Amino acid sequence: MSTFAFTAENGIPFVARRVDKGENYGRDERIAHQEDDPLIEFYDTRHPHTKYGQFVSRYYLSTLQKRDQNQGLCLDGGNADVWSIDSGSLSTVLKELSASNH
């Protein structure tokens, strides 16, 4: 598991967390990830609901890598904070969490 802290252009501080096969995730980290494709989770660190912050969203790494890298990502459009990540921040997250030898 790897984590990467960053602040999106909208000023929201996030932690992105990579979950590899065999590692735990979900509420109280009780679910073992069974897929070869890693998961990338996003947490809002302003709200300490977990050790990473408030869980916002989760995606397969391959899904994020296939996206148009010139576009940002809306994590939850129904939230008053408009949880979103700009394209530059998302690109940095992918570089940080894809580059490591996991």
C-alpha positions in Angstrom: 0.0 0.0 0.0 1.2 3.5 -0.9 -0.3 6.9 -0.1 0.2 10.3 -1.6 -1.0 13.5 -0.1 -1.8 16.5 -2.3 -4.0 19.6 -2.5 -6.2 20.0 -5.6 -6.5 23.3 -7.4 -9.8 23.9 -5.5 -7.9 23.9 -2.2 -9.2 20.6 -0.9 -6.4 18.5 0.7 -6.6 14.8 -0.3 -4.8 11.6 0.3 -4.7 9.1 -2.6 -4.1 5.5 -1.5 -3.1 2.5 -3.6 -4.5 -0.9 -2.6 -2.7 -3.8 -4.2 -3.9 -7.4 -4.5 -4.1 -9.0 -1.0 -4.2 -5.7 0.8 -7.3 -4.7 2.8 -9.6 -1.8 2.1 -13.2 -0.7 2.8 -14.8 0.2 6.1 -12.3 -0.7 8.9 -10.2 -2.3 6.1 -12.0 -5.6 6.4 -12.1 -6.4 2.7 -9.2 -8.1 1.0 -8.6 -6.8 -2.6 -8.6 -9.9 -4.9 -7.9 -8.3 -8.3 -4.5 -7.9 -10.0 -5.6 -4.3 -11.0 -4.8 -2.0 -8.0 -7.4 0.3 -6.5 -6.9 4.0 -6.0 -8.9 5.5 -3.1 -9.4 9.2 -2.5 -9.8 10.7 1.0 -10.6 14.3 2.1 -8.1 15.0 4.9 -10.2 17.8 6.4 -12.5 15.3 7.9 -10.7 12.7 10.1 -13.3 9.9 9.8 -10.5 7.3 9.1 -6.8 7.4 9.5 -6.6 8.8 6.0 -9.5 11.2 6.2 -13.1 11.0 4.9 -13.4 8.4 2.2 -14.6 10.0 -1.1 -14.2 7.5 -3.9 -12.4 4.4 -5.3 -11.3 3.5 -8.8 -9.3 0.8 -10.5 -5.9 2.1 -11.5 -6.5 1.0 -15.1 -9.7 3.0 -15.3 -7.9 6.2 -14.2 -5.0 5.5 -16.6 -7.4 5.1 -19.6 -9.0 8.5 -19.0 -8.3 11.6 -21.0 -5.3 12.9 -19.0 -6.3 16.5 -20.0 -9.4 16.3 -17.9 -9.9 16.3 -14.2 -12.1 13.9 -12.2 -15.3 14.6 -10.3 -15.2 12.3 -7.3 -18.7 13.2 -6.0 -20.7 15.9 -7.7 -23.5 15.7 -5.1 -21.3 17.0 -2.3 -21.4 20.6 -1.4 -17.6 20.8 -1.5 -17.7 19.5 -5.0 -15.1 16.9 -4.5 -13.1 17.0 -7.7 -9.5 16.8 -8.8 -7.9 18.9 -11.5 -6.1 17.2 -14.4 -2.6 18.3 -13.1 -3.2 16.8 -9.6 -4.7 13.6 -11.0 -1.7 13.2 -13.4 0.7 13.7 -10.4 -1.2 11.1 -8.3 -1.1 8.6 -11.2 2.7 9.1 -11.6 3.3 8.7 -7.9 1.1 5.7 -7.3 1.9 3.9 -10.6 5.7 4.3 -10.6 6.5 2.4 -7.4 7.5 -1.2 -7.6 4.5 -2.9 -5.9 
